[in-house]
């Protein structure tokens, strides 16, 4: 199954993205979700196939959500993940003296 997907970023929450089928646009997105997400900002279009890998999402789940509900919401990573990726010297600078 090959799907052409449009990806939108949220103006309200950093690293929150909304995947939709390009043909549907935003038509199948619930109003409540759009209210929380903010006005979607189109970032790019992408061809999704079961063989494709995504950096932070399970492709099977994304395709399933696109078919079933018409969208997939990618949430930002937990705050802890940001700290795990900071270089040690930055973490040491913030340690109490």
Helices and strands as residue ranges (DSSP letters): E 2-9, E 17-21, H 31-37, E 41-49, H 59-68, E 71-74, H 79-84, H 88-93
